Amino acid sequence: MSKFIFKRAARPALVLLFALLSLSACSSGIEVRSDVDPKADFSNFRTFNFFNELGIEGGYNSPVFGEHYRAAISDEMTRRGYRKSDTPALYVNVTFRADDKVKMKSYTAPYMSGAYYQRPGGPSYGSAIGVGVGVSSRATKVTEVSVFIDLVDNNTDRLVWQGVTVVEANDKVAKQLRDAIYTSVNMVFEQYPFTAGR
């Protein structure tokens, strides 16, 4: 396999890693949203389990991603009264998508105009000095990562709830990977309004 193909295939895993590290460094920059199927009867759901292979597993993605997500989501589901089962009412999947975007960023910059100089042995020359603040903008390319947590009705194979975390991937200094994943999962499940059987 050529280096180009390897780098291209490995890129999603690296992007996800940088995004997760960013989550632990600055949770205020995280966008969280959720959606629910209005036709789903959540009173029927009391058990859960995970897809055999999560969408973030396999390929060049580290199995650590899946291990941490399974543990973090299990904690949230158990806290809400759900039991893990081999024949669950809900199946859980975790996937992610990376989107390259261009953002326009505005910034201010002070400036000074004018000059003053003197010729040796001659009169002084110059112009008025002006000071002000200019506003400029520049285009910046960023990678935005969306992590999707899906709950699927095992009987109908319908997606009944989805929580999404969106974060701009960067290489800021951050905490451990586990902390980042637990932070994002906790924030997503704050928007999950159900408990087992209700």
LOKEKE-510493 format. One line per 5 residues: their letters; for each residue x, y, z of N, C-alpha, C. Coordinates in steps of 0.2 Angstrom, whole numbers, plus 5000, padded with zeros to 4 digits. Example, Ala and Ser with C-alpha at 12.3 -4.5 7.8 and 13.67 -1.06 7.14 Angstrom:
BEGIN
AS = 5066,4972,5039,5062,4978,5039,5066,4984,5039 | 5064,4989,5035,5068,4995,5036,5064,5000,5039
REM end
This chain:
BEGIN
MSKFI = 5004,4994,5000,5000,5000,5000,5004,5006,5000 | 5003,5011,4996,5007,5017,4995,5006,5021,5001 | 5011,5026,5003,5010,5030,5008,5004,5035,5007 | 5003,5037,5001,4997,5041,5000,4991,5038,5002 | 4990,5032,5000,4984,5028,5002,4983,5027,5009
FKRAA = 4989,5026,5013,4989,5025,5020,4987,5031,5023 | 4990,5037,5021,4989,5043,5025,4981,5045,5024 | 4979,5044,5018,4972,5046,5016,4967,5042,5020 | 4968,5035,5021,4964,5031,5025,4964,5032,5032 | 4970,5034,5034,4971,5035,5042,4969,5042,5044
RPALV = 4968,5046,5039,4966,5053,5041,4960,5054,5045 | 4954,5050,5044,4948,5051,5048,4950,5049,5056 | 4954,5044,5057,4955,5042,5064,4959,5048,5067 | 4964,5051,5064,4968,5057,5066,4963,5063,5068 | 4959,5064,5063,4954,5070,5064,4950,5069,5070
LLFAL = 4947,5062,5071,4943,5061,5076,4947,5062,5083 | 4953,5060,5083,4957,5060,5089,4958,5067,5091 | 4960,5072,5086,4961,5079,5087,4955,5082,5090 | 4949,5080,5087,4943,5083,5089,4941,5081,5096 | 4942,5075,5098,4941,5073,5104,4945,5076,5109
LSLSA = 4952,5077,5108,4956,5081,5112,4954,5088,5113 | 4951,5091,5108,4949,5097,5108,4943,5098,5113 | 4939,5093,5113,4933,5092,5117,4935,5093,5125 | 4940,5090,5127,4942,5090,5134,4946,5096,5135 | 4949,5100,5130,4952,5106,5131,4947,5112,5132
CSSGI = 4942,5112,5129,4937,5117,5129,4930,5115,5127 | 4927,5113,5132,4920,5111,5131,4915,5116,5129 | 4917,5123,5130,4912,5128,5128,4912,5129,5120 | 4916,5126,5117,4916,5126,5109,4912,5121,5106 | 4909,5116,5110,4906,5111,5107,4898,5112,5106
EVRSD = 4896,5110,5100,4889,5111,5098,4886,5104,5099 | 4880,5104,5103,4877,5098,5104,4869,5099,5102 | 4867,5094,5098,4860,5094,5096,4857,5086,5096 | 4851,5086,5096,4848,5079,5096,4841,5079,5092 | 4839,5073,5090,4833,5073,5087,4829,5066,5089
VDPKA = 4823,5066,5089,4819,5060,5091,4813,5059,5086 | 4812,5053,5086,4806,5050,5081,4800,5051,5085 | 4796,5056,5083,4789,5057,5087,4785,5051,5087 | 4786,5046,5083,4781,5041,5083,4784,5035,5087 | 4790,5035,5090,4793,5030,5094,4790,5030,5101
DFSNF = 4788,5024,5103,4785,5024,5110,4791,5021,5115 | 4794,5026,5118,4800,5025,5122,4798,5021,5129 | 4791,5020,5130,4789,5016,5136,4791,5008,5134 | 4792,5007,5128,4793,5000,5126,4801,4998,5127 | 4805,5003,5128,4812,5002,5128,4815,5001,5135
RTFNF = 4817,4995,5137,4820,4994,5144,4827,4991,5143 | 4829,4989,5138,4836,4986,5137,4840,4989,5131 | 4846,4988,5131,4850,4990,5126,4856,4986,5125 | 4860,4987,5119,4866,4984,5118,4869,4988,5112 | 4875,4986,5110,4879,4989,5104,4879,4985,5098
FNELG = 4880,4989,5092,4881,4985,5086,4887,4981,5087 | 4888,4976,5084,4894,4972,5085,4900,4976,5083 | 4900,4980,5078,4905,4984,5076,4903,4991,5075 | 4905,4996,5080,4902,5003,5079,4905,5006,5073 | 4902,5011,5071,4904,5015,5065,4911,5018,5066
IEGGY = 4913,5019,5072,4920,5022,5073,4925,5017,5074 | 4923,5010,5073,4928,5005,5074,4930,5002,5067 | 4935,4998,5067,4937,4995,5060,4941,5000,5056 | 4944,4997,5051,4949,5001,5047,4955,5003,5051 | 4956,5009,5050,4962,5012,5053,4960,5016,5060
NSPVF = 4954,5015,5062,4952,5018,5068,4954,5014,5074 | 4957,5017,5079,4959,5013,5085,4953,5010,5089 | 4954,5004,5091,4949,5001,5095,4947,5004,5101 | 4952,5009,5103,4951,5012,5110,4945,5017,5109 | 4944,5020,5103,4938,5024,5102,4931,5020,5104
GEHYR = 4931,5014,5101,4925,5010,5103,4924,5008,5110 | 4930,5006,5113,4930,5004,5120,4927,5010,5125 | 4930,5016,5124,4928,5021,5128,4921,5023,5127 | 4919,5023,5120,4912,5025,5119,4907,5020,5122 | 4908,5014,5121,4904,5009,5124,4903,5010,5132
AAISD = 4909,5011,5135,4909,5012,5142,4905,5018,5144 | 4906,5024,5141,4903,5030,5143,4895,5030,5141 | 4893,5027,5136,4886,5026,5134,4883,5021,5139 | 4886,5016,5140,4883,5011,5145,4882,5014,5152 | 4886,5019,5154,4885,5022,5160,4879,5027,5160
EMTRR = 4878,5030,5154,4873,5035,5154,4866,5031,5153 | 4866,5025,5150,4860,5021,5149,4858,5018,5155 | 4863,5015,5159,4862,5012,5165,4859,5017,5170 | 4862,5023,5170,4860,5028,5175,4852,5030,5174 | 4850,5028,5168,4843,5030,5166,4838,5023,5167
GYRKS = 4841,5018,5170,4837,5012,5171,4837,5007,5166 | 4841,5008,5160,4841,5003,5155,4846,4997,5157 | 4845,4991,5155,4849,4985,5156,4852,4983,5150 | 4858,4980,5150,4861,4978,5144,4859,4971,5143 | 4857,4969,5137,4854,4962,5135,4856,4960,5129
DTPAL = 4856,4953,5128,4858,4950,5121,4853,4951,5116 | 4847,4952,5119,4841,4953,5114,4838,4960,5116 | 4841,4965,5114,4839,4972,5117,4834,4975,5113 | 4830,4980,5116,4825,4984,5113,4828,4989,5109 | 4834,4992,5111,4838,4997,5108,4845,4995,5106
YVNVT = 4847,4996,5100,4854,4995,5098,4857,5002,5097 | 4863,5002,5100,4867,5009,5100,4873,5008,5094 | 4873,5014,5091,4879,5014,5086,4882,5021,5087 | 4888,5022,5085,4892,5028,5085,4896,5029,5079 | 4895,5034,5075,4898,5036,5069,4901,5043,5069
FRADD = 4905,5044,5065,4907,5051,5064,4908,5053,5057 | 4908,5060,5056,4909,5063,5049,4914,5069,5050 | 4919,5069,5045,4923,5075,5045,4921,5080,5039 | 4920,5086,5040,4919,5091,5035,4924,5096,5035 | 4927,5097,5029,4932,5103,5028,4927,5109,5026
KVKMK = 4928,5114,5030,4925,5120,5029,4929,5126,5029 | 4927,5132,5026,4930,5138,5026,4926,5143,5030 | 4930,5146,5035,4927,5151,5039,4930,5158,5038 | 4926,5163,5038,4928,5169,5038,4929,5172,5045 | 4935,5174,5046,4936,5177,5053,4938,5184,5053
SYTAP = 4935,5188,5056,4936,5195,5057,4941,5197,5062 | 4945,5202,5061,4950,5204,5067,4951,5211,5066 | 4953,5214,5072,4955,5221,5071,4962,5222,5072 | 4965,5227,5069,4972,5228,5069,4973,5236,5070 | 4977,5238,5075,4979,5245,5075,4984,5247,5070
YMSGA = 4983,5253,5068,4988,5256,5062,4990,5263,5064 | 4995,5265,5061,4998,5272,5062,5000,5274,5055 | 4998,5280,5053,5000,5282,5046,5004,5289,5047 | 5007,5291,5042,5011,5297,5043,5019,5295,5044 | 5023,5300,5043,5030,5299,5045,5033,5306,5046
YYQRP = 5039,5306,5049,5042,5312,5051,5050,5311,5050 | 5053,5315,5046,5060,5314,5045,5063,5321,5044 | 5070,5321,5045,5074,5327,5045,5080,5326,5040 | 5081,5331,5036,5087,5330,5032,5093,5333,5035 | 5098,5330,5035,5104,5333,5039,5105,5340,5036
GGPSY = 5106,5345,5041,5107,5352,5039,5102,5356,5036 | 5096,5352,5035,5090,5356,5032,5084,5356,5036 | 5079,5359,5034,5073,5359,5038,5069,5352,5039 | 5065,5352,5043,5061,5346,5045,5056,5345,5040 | 5054,5339,5038,5049,5338,5034,5045,5332,5037
GSAIG = 5038,5332,5035,5034,5326,5038,5027,5327,5036 | 5023,5323,5039,5016,5323,5038,5012,5321,5044 | 5006,5323,5044,5002,5322,5051,5002,5314,5052 | 5003,5312,5058,5002,5305,5061,4995,5304,5063 | 4993,5298,5060,4986,5296,5062,4986,5289,5065
VGVGV = 4982,5288,5070,4982,5282,5073,4974,5280,5073 | 4973,5273,5071,4966,5271,5071,4966,5263,5072 | 4960,5260,5071,4960,5253,5071,4956,5251,5065 | 4959,5246,5061,4956,5244,5055,4953,5237,5056 | 4948,5235,5052,4945,5229,5053,4946,5225,5046
SSRAT = 4949,5219,5047,4950,5215,5041,4947,5208,5042 | 4947,5204,5037,4944,5197,5038,4949,5193,5033 | 4949,5186,5035,4953,5182,5031,4949,5175,5032 | 4950,5171,5026,4947,5164,5026,4952,5159,5029 | 4949,5155,5033,4953,5150,5037,4950,5143,5035
KVTEV = 4954,5138,5033,4951,5132,5032,4951,5128,5039 | 4945,5125,5040,4945,5121,5047,4941,5114,5045 | 4943,5109,5050,4939,5103,5049,4934,5102,5055 | 4928,5101,5053,4923,5101,5058,4921,5094,5059 | 4921,5091,5065,4919,5084,5066,4913,5083,5069
SVFID = 4908,5079,5067,4902,5077,5070,4902,5070,5072 | 4901,5069,5078,4900,5062,5081,4893,5061,5082 | 4890,5055,5079,4883,5054,5080,4882,5048,5085 | 4878,5048,5089,4876,5043,5094,4869,5041,5092 | 4868,5035,5089,4861,5033,5087,4858,5027,5091
LVDNN = 4852,5028,5093,4848,5023,5096,4843,5020,5091 | 4843,5014,5090,4839,5010,5084,4834,5005,5088 | 4828,5006,5086,4823,5001,5088,4824,4994,5085 | 4826,4989,5089,4828,4983,5087,4822,4979,5083 | 4816,4981,5085,4810,4978,5081,4808,4980,5075
TDRLV = 4809,4987,5074,4808,4990,5067,4814,4992,5063 | 4820,4992,5066,4826,4994,5063,4825,5002,5061 | 4821,5005,5065,4821,5013,5064,4825,5016,5069 | 4828,5022,5067,4832,5026,5071,4827,5030,5075 | 4827,5030,5082,4822,5033,5086,4825,5039,5090
WQGVT = 4831,5039,5091,4834,5045,5094,4842,5046,5091 | 4844,5052,5090,4851,5053,5088,4853,5059,5092 | 4859,5058,5095,4863,5064,5098,4869,5066,5094 | 4870,5072,5093,4876,5074,5089,4880,5079,5093 | 4887,5078,5092,4892,5082,5095,4896,5085,5089
VVEAN = 4896,5092,5088,4900,5095,5083,4906,5099,5086 | 4912,5098,5084,4917,5102,5086,4922,5103,5081 | 4926,5109,5081,4931,5110,5076,4937,5107,5078 | 4940,5103,5074,4946,5099,5076,4952,5103,5075 | 4956,5103,5081,4963,5106,5081,4967,5103,5085
DKVAK = 4973,5105,5086,4978,5102,5090,4980,5105,5096 | 4975,5108,5100,4976,5111,5106,4979,5106,5111 | 4982,5109,5116,4984,5104,5122,4978,5102,5125 | 4978,5096,5127,4971,5093,5129,4973,5088,5135 | 4967,5085,5138,4968,5080,5143,4968,5073,5139
QLRDA = 4966,5068,5143,4966,5061,5140,4960,5060,5136 | 4961,5055,5131,4956,5053,5127,4950,5051,5130 | 4950,5047,5135,4945,5045,5139,4940,5050,5142 | 4944,5055,5145,4940,5061,5148,4936,5065,5142 | 4939,5065,5136,4936,5069,5131,4930,5065,5129
IYTSV = 4930,5059,5128,4924,5055,5126,4919,5055,5131 | 4921,5054,5137,4915,5054,5142,4912,5061,5143 | 4916,5067,5142,4913,5073,5142,4908,5074,5136 | 4910,5072,5130,4905,5073,5124,4899,5069,5125 | 4900,5062,5128,4894,5058,5129,4889,5061,5134
NMVFE = 4892,5063,5139,4888,5066,5145,4884,5072,5142 | 4887,5076,5138,4884,5082,5135,4878,5080,5131 | 4879,5075,5127,4874,5073,5122,4868,5070,5126 | 4869,5066,5131,4864,5063,5134,4860,5067,5139 | 4863,5073,5140,4859,5078,5144,4853,5080,5140
QYPFT = 4853,5079,5133,4847,5080,5129,4843,5074,5128 | 4844,5069,5131,4840,5063,5131,4835,5063,5136 | 4829,5064,5135,4824,5065,5140,4820,5059,5143 | 4823,5053,5141,4819,5047,5143,4823,5043,5148 | 4819,5038,5152,4821,5033,5156,4818,5027,5154
AGR = 4821,5021,5156,4819,5015,5154,4811,5014,5156 | 4807,5012,5151,4800,5011,5152,4796,5017,5152 | 4799,5023,5151,4795,5029,5151,4796,5033,5145
REM end
